[in-house]
Amino acid sequence: MNGKRILMVLAMAALYSAAFSQGFFYGPHAGVQSTSFKWTDDFQDEFTSYFPTNYQRVNKLGFHAGARVGLALGDQVALLSDLSFERSTFAYDTENNYLYETEIGSTDTLLNGLVRFEKQANRLSVPLLARVQVNRGLAGLTLLAGPSFSLGLSGKQSAVFDTGNKTYPLEGAAGFTMGGSRFDEYRQLDVGMIIGIGGAAWLSEQVRLTFDVRRRWGFTSQYSEARKNFLSEVEGVDILGSKFLRGTYFTLGVEVSSGTF
């Protein structure tokens, strides 16, 4: 009886291995993204408390690149994951103008302009997506959705005063970390959701070119309670509300199948 069970397990394992090898695909991917912070209405941090005004987002593209692995579950459905390194820039201008004194005590050096701050973040992202292929024509329309996990690696931030003709540094580029301690600027792990639409063009029976546009919503508030308490107690800055990561991703990939698509 034990021998029969062992043979049955081995047979099932062989069948599963064969099916997996036929449906497995992999390949590189790369692209650009436009990212931003979503602030709650009552949001306030160190910068916005010093410059209390509305802010306009400055669109700056980032990039991402990495490797993709996936498993086809039939002709139209697949599970896939993209391991990506991504670099994003978040930039905002004040809507109101401020005065900037280039020489302390001299009224002749008062300039009028906007204040801009930038934050650049490096992250490692891993989405777990389900993809449905609507048709197999030349367009190869696909829909995809699933959870996304993003791990903060490092970052830097700066601030400038912009007169429209010239910029003056208010805060030099300084690095920041991401984690859960009071010294970390932001949380390290962000959990979110991705929904996207794309297409595929077959280059051969085993190779295809893919393109998709994805929208990502982060659900993790970027400030930890430890960081909020530290800024309030040590620097006298009250962090109010929350801010979340948002992004639109344009990705081009090549998929190579161990069997045929």
Secondary structure, DSSP 4 states (H G I P E B T S, - for coil): -HHHHHHHHHHHHHHHHHHHHHHEEEEEEEEEEEEEEEE-TT-B-HHHHHS-S-EEEEP-EEEEEEEEEEEE-SSSEEEEEEEEEEEEEEEEEESS-EEEESSTT-GGGEEEEEEEEEEEEEEEEEE-EEEEE---SSS--EEEEEEEEEEEEEEEEEEEEE-SS-EEEEEEEEEE-BSSSTT-SB-SEEEEEEEEEEEEEESSSSEEEEEEEEEEEE-S-SS-HHHHHHHHHHS----BS-EEEEEEEEEEEEEEESS--
